[in-house]
């Protein structure tokens, strides 16, 4: 039976492209083909004991769906069984419009961690930050609630309210925020001239039309600079990903040739390769700086990896989230669906994104050593229980340069979080990006000391320059 498979490219519930494909085939080797009779017998025994002795009666449907869900959840943090009701709700929000608060979340040791608040939504306006941990929804503990049910609790009729209790890194005091739900329809691309002859382009997430919107934005910036744009800052911080094809189109807009991303899985139909078509008509090889942080995930990591590995951009910020797996949603005969991890993403240089993230060329690190130590374990896919491990020769990659970031005052941090647009006065990373583009010397850390230096920008020549770029997905 041919089934429609939906491929996801997000920590949770933002959708990718639809493709027609057959369900994955069972492995044909003897070891995997064996029927686990003893385990099936144990399952039947447990089922019978619950039906006979559990304090409250339980339906067959509830027990079997629970068994299936537990089996799938044991695989990795992103695979899940969707009941018919959950699958129906998932399909209802594929156009990106739903009543909610506007955050991307992921499971974290029984709680929920915010991967990123989405620009312009109630969550972003309330000051929720990447890395915040949600412990209660409307006073109800989220531990043991499960990701799907927690999302249902946060969604609701636009105009209604929901109260979230959060724990924030570097703070021992819980935060309680009451948000008013709204229709979440995100403007994915925003842009403006940030200085004479220098442009700023912000992508909050990748939607179906993002690739076209990026091209139009850069053309407008070029026009504003009288066709003399000297450089562009591409801001992908707190971008949770989105539509894979839109990410590929965005990377393609800045490349004239070369590999963008490829995937590898167990089955033949899980292998994909995406290449740039060129030519790079947008910036005419003008320098590009990409901003990332721990909230940069999935499709946003694909774009960053492509531009970095092809020598098209300098990447500035902190290591990205590390969500480099592909989820296929396969409808089932009972009306439900199976969300199953079927492949891993790899950058043009052959580096796995999964659990590793993208390492910036220039890392912005807290000037306080204790804060650096805490930040090193925050916002990582690798911190999630059951995280998939990828064989990766790139694990030892480190930033070439480190820039110390002075601590922000509480008021400055609040203003920076609530900002709806670029602000050079409060946004340290953005300010450094512009200084690097302009060729100004910036403070860097060298052997424990602060030294001023001009950070060179990559010179883009296009094409596949390394043998490892010519990989064949299998």
ZAMARGU-4260 file (C-alpha; in steps of 0.2 Angstrom, whole numbers, plus 5000, padded with zeros to 4 digits):
<rodrens>
0) 5000/5000/5000 | 5007/5017/4995 | 5006/5030/5009 | 5009/5048/5010 | 5024/5052/5021
5) 5027/5069/5029 | 5045/5074/5032 | 5048/5085/5047 | 5063/5096/5050 | 5059/5104/5067
10) 5061/5099/5086 | 5042/5098/5086 | 5027/5101/5075 | 5032/5113/5061 | 5031/5104/5044
15) 5041/5100/5029 | 5038/5094/5011 | 5025/5081/5007 | 5031/5066/4996 | 5023/5050/4990
20) 5033/5035/4996 | 5031/5017/5001 | 5032/5012/5019 | 5049/5007/5025 | 5053/4989/5021
25) 5058/4976/5035 | 5077/4972/5035 | 5080/4956/5027 | 5094/4949/5037 | 5091/4934/5048
30) 5094/4943/5065 | 5081/4957/5062 | 5068/4945/5053 | 5066/4934/5069 | 5049/4935/5077
35) 5053/4940/5096 | 5041/4926/5103 | 5047/4928/5121 | 5045/4946/5121 | 5027/4945/5113
40) 5023/4932/5126 | 5029/4944/5140 | 5018/4958/5133 | 5003/4947/5132 | 5006/4942/5150
45) 5008/4960/5156 | 4992/4965/5146 | 4982/4951/5155 | 4988/4955/5172 | 4983/4974/5170
50) 4966/4969/5164 | 4963/4957/5178 | 4972/4966/5193 | 4974/4985/5190 | 4964/4995/5202
55) 4954/5003/5188 | 4947/4995/5173 | 4957/4999/5157 | 4951/4997/5139 | 4960/4986/5126
60) 4962/5001/5115 | 4970/5012/5129 | 4982/4998/5134 | 4988/4994/5116 | 4990/5012/5111
65) 5000/5014/5127 | 5011/4999/5122 | 5014/5006/5105 | 5018/5023/5111 | 5030/5017/5123
70) 5039/5006/5110 | 5041/5021/5098 | 5046/5033/5112 | 5060/5022/5117 | 5069/5025/5101
75) 5074/5043/5102 | 5067/5060/5107 | 5058/5064/5091 | 5050/5047/5086 | 5032/5046/5092
80) 5015/5037/5089 | 5001/5048/5085 | 4983/5042/5090 | 4970/5046/5077 | 4965/5062/5087
85) 4983/5068/5088 | 4986/5065/5069 | 4970/5074/5065 | 4976/5089/5075 | 4993/5088/5067
90) 4985/5089/5050 | 4974/5104/5055 | 4989/5115/5058 | 5000/5111/5043 | 4996/5129/5036
95) 5005/5136/5051 | 4989/5144/5058 | 4984/5139/5075 | 4979/5146/5092 | 4994/5145/5103
100) 5008/5155/5112 | 5022/5153/5099 | 5036/5143/5106 | 5046/5128/5099 | 5049/5115/5113
105) 5057/5098/5115 | 5057/5085/5129 | 5071/5086/5142 | 5072/5073/5156 | 5053/5073/5159
110) 5051/5092/5157 | 5050/5103/5142 | 5064/5114/5136 | 5061/5129/5125 | 5071/5128/5109
115) 5066/5145/5104 | 5051/5158/5105 | 5045/5163/5088 | 5047/5181/5083 | 5032/5192/5086
120) 5021/5179/5095 | 5014/5180/5113 | 5029/5170/5120 | 5042/5181/5112 | 5033/5197/5118
125) 5032/5190/5136 | 5051/5187/5137 | 5052/5168/5136 | 5069/5163/5131 | 5078/5149/5122
130) 5084/5137/5136 | 5069/5141/5148 | 5062/5125/5156 | 5043/5123/5157 | 5038/5114/5173
135) 5019/5118/5174 | 5005/5123/5162 | 4990/5131/5171 | 4997/5125/5188 | 4998/5107/5181
140) 5015/5098/5182 | 5022/5093/5165 | 5033/5079/5171 | 5025/5063/5164 | 5013/5073/5154
145) 5021/5069/5137 | 5025/5081/5123 | 5009/5079/5113 | 4998/5082/5128 | 5008/5097/5134
150) 5007/5105/5117 | 4988/5102/5117 | 4987/5111/5134 | 4996/5126/5127 | 4986/5127/5112
155) 4968/5134/5112 | 4956/5147/5106 | 4964/5163/5101 | 4961/5176/5115 | 4960/5163/5129
160) 4974/5163/5142 | 4987/5150/5148 | 4999/5152/5163 | 5017/5144/5161 | 5029/5141/5176
165) 5047/5141/5170 | 5064/5139/5177 | 5078/5149/5169 | 5096/5146/5168 | 5107/5156/5179
170) 5091/5159/5190 | 5084/5150/5205 | 5068/5159/5205 | 5053/5151/5195 | 5045/5163/5183
175) 5026/5163/5181 | 5019/5170/5165 | 5001/5172/5159 | 5000/5173/5140 | 4985/5177/5129
180) 4984/5164/5115 | 4984/5171/5097 | 4984/5164/5079 | 5002/5160/5076 | 5005/5166/5058
185) 5024/5170/5057 | 5032/5183/5046 | 5047/5172/5042 | 5058/5186/5034 | 5062/5203/5040
190) 5076/5215/5033 | 5083/5232/5033 | 5098/5242/5031 | 5108/5242/5047 | 5122/5254/5042
195) 5126/5263/5026 | 5129/5249/5013 | 5127/5235/5025 | 5111/5225/5026 | 5102/5214/5039
200) 5091/5199/5035 | 5082/5190/5049 | 5073/5173/5046 | 5063/5167/5061 | 5058/5150/5053
205) 5057/5142/5036 | 5040/5142/5028 | 5035/5137/5010 | 5038/5155/5003 | 5054/5159/5013
210) 5066/5155/4999 | 5057/5168/4987 | 5055/5180/5001 | 5074/5180/5005 | 5078/5183/4986
215) 5066/5198/4986 | 5073/5205/5002 | 5091/5204/4996 | 5086/5212/4980 | 5078/5226/4989
220) 5093/5229/5001 | 5104/5229/4985 | 5092/5243/4978 | 5093/5253/4994 | 5112/5252/4994
225) 5112/5258/4975 | 5118/5241/4970 | 5134/5243/4981 | 5129/5232/4996 | 5146/5229/5004
230) 5140/5215/5016 | 5125/5206/5023 | 5121/5199/5041 | 5110/5184/5040 | 5102/5181/5057
235) 5097/5163/5061 | 5097/5164/5080 | 5082/5156/5088 | 5077/5149/5071 | 5069/5132/5075
240) 5069/5126/5057 | 5054/5122/5046 | 5051/5117/5028 | 5067/5108/5022 | 5065/5114/5004
245) 5064/5132/5010 | 5080/5130/5019 | 5088/5122/5003 | 5082/5137/4993 | 5089/5150/5005
250) 5106/5142/5004 | 5105/5140/4985 | 5102/5159/4984 | 5119/5163/4991 | 5129/5149/4982
255) 5133/5146/4964 | 5138/5128/4965 | 5142/5114/4977 | 5133/5102/4989 | 5120/5110/5001
260) 5115/5095/5012 | 5113/5076/5011 | 5105/5063/5021 | 5109/5045/5025 | 5097/5031/5032
265) 5094/5012/5032 | 5083/5012/5017 | 5086/5018/4999 | 5072/5031/4999 | 5079/5040/5015
270) 5095/5045/5005 | 5093/5063/4998 | 5106/5075/4990 | 5103/5094/4988 | 5115/5104/4977
275) 5116/5123/4973 | 5111/5128/4956 | 5118/5146/4955 | 5123/5158/4950 | 5125/5168/4966
280) 5116/5183/4959 | 5110/5191/4975 | 5126/5197/4983 | 5138/5196/4969 | 5150/5187/4981
285) 5149/5201/4994 | 5154/5195/5012 | 5141/5186/5022 | 5140/5184/5041 | 5128/5171/5048
290) 5122/5173/5067 | 5118/5157/5076 | 5115/5152/5094 | 5108/5137/5104 | 5091/5140/5097
295) 5096/5138/5079 | 5090/5121/5074 | 5086/5109/5060 | 5083/5118/5043 | 5092/5133/5050
300) 5107/5122/5054 | 5107/5115/5036 | 5108/5133/5029 | 5122/5137/5041 | 5132/5121/5037
305) 5130/5124/5019 | 5136/5142/5019 | 5150/5138/5031 | 5157/5122/5023 | 5156/5130/5005
310) 5167/5145/5012 | 5152/5157/5008 | 5150/5164/5025 | 5158/5167/5042 | 5147/5160/5056
315) 5147/5170/5072 | 5139/5166/5089 | 5137/5150/5099 | 5135/5131/5094 | 5118/5127/5087
320) 5106/5115/5094 | 5111/5100/5085 | 5094/5093/5078 | 5100/5084/5063 | 5088/5070/5061
325) 5073/5067/5048 | 5056/5062/5054 | 5044/5054/5042 | 5026/5054/5047 | 5018/5038/5040
330) 4999/5036/5041 | 4992/5020/5049 | 4977/5010/5045 | 4969/5014/5062 | 4968/5032/5057
335) 4984/5037/5068 | 5001/5039/5062 | 5019/5035/5066 | 5032/5049/5067 | 5048/5039/5064
340) 5066/5045/5063 | 5072/5038/5046 | 5088/5048/5042 | 5102/5060/5048 | 5108/5076/5040
345) 5126/5079/5035 | 5134/5095/5030 | 5144/5097/5013 | 5160/5093/5023 | 5152/5076/5029
350) 5149/5083/5047 | 5134/5076/5056 | 5122/5089/5063 | 5114/5077/5075 | 5119/5080/5093
355) 5134/5090/5087 | 5126/5106/5080 | 5136/5119/5070 | 5152/5125/5077 | 5154/5144/5073
360) 5170/5151/5065 | 5169/5164/5078 | 5162/5160/5095 | 5155/5173/5107 | 5157/5167/5124
365) 5153/5175/5141 | 5167/5184/5149 | 5163/5176/5166 | 5171/5158/5166 | 5157/5151/5177
370) 5144/5157/5165 | 5154/5149/5151 | 5154/5133/5160 | 5135/5133/5162 | 5132/5139/5144
375) 5142/5124/5137 | 5129/5112/5142 | 5113/5122/5138 | 5102/5120/5123 | 5109/5105/5115
380) 5101/5090/5107 | 5114/5080/5115 | 5107/5083/5132 | 5091/5074/5128 | 5088/5057/5134
385) 5089/5044/5121 | 5097/5056/5109 | 5103/5047/5093 | 5122/5046/5091 | 5130/5049/5074
390) 5147/5043/5069 | 5155/5060/5065 | 5173/5064/5061 | 5170/5082/5065 | 5167/5081/5083
395) 5183/5089/5087 | 5180/5105/5077 | 5183/5121/5087 | 5180/5139/5084 | 5195/5148/5076
400) 5192/5164/5086 | 5183/5168/5103 | 5175/5185/5107 | 5172/5189/5125 | 5154/5195/5129
405) 5152/5207/5144 | 5138/5203/5155 | 5122/5212/5152 | 5112/5221/5165 | 5095/5214/5169
410) 5086/5229/5161 | 5097/5227/5145 | 5094/5209/5144 | 5075/5212/5145 | 5075/5225/5132
415) 5085/5214/5120 | 5073/5199/5122 | 5058/5210/5119 | 5065/5218/5104 | 5055/5216/5088
420) 5070/5221/5077 | 5089/5223/5076 | 5096/5235/5089 | 5115/5238/5088 | 5114/5247/5105
425) 5108/5231/5115 | 5113/5217/5103 | 5132/5213/5107 | 5133/5199/5094 | 5125/5209/5080
430) 5136/5224/5084 | 5152/5213/5083 | 5145/5205/5066 | 5144/5223/5059 | 5162/5227/5065
435) 5169/5212/5057 | 5160/5215/5041 | 5167/5233/5041 | 5185/5226/5044 | 5186/5234/5061
440) 5197/5226/5075 | 5187/5217/5088 | 5192/5211/5106 | 5197/5192/5105 | 5203/5179/5118
445) 5220/5173/5116 | 5229/5163/5129 | 5218/5170/5143 | 5221/5188/5137 | 5210/5200/5127
450) 5218/5205/5111 | 5212/5216/5097 | 5212/5209/5079 | 5204/5211/5062 | 5195/5194/5059
455) 5197/5190/5040 | 5181/5186/5030 | 5180/5170/5019 | 5183/5173/5001 | 5170/5164/4991
460) 5176/5155/4975 | 5162/5143/4973 | 5162/5124/4968 | 5167/5109/4977 | 5184/5111/4984
465) 5187/5095/4994 | 5185/5077/4990 | 5174/5074/5005 | 5161/5086/4997 | 5158/5073/4983
470) 5149/5061/4995 | 5136/5048/4989 | 5122/5046/5001 | 5118/5028/5004
</rodrens>
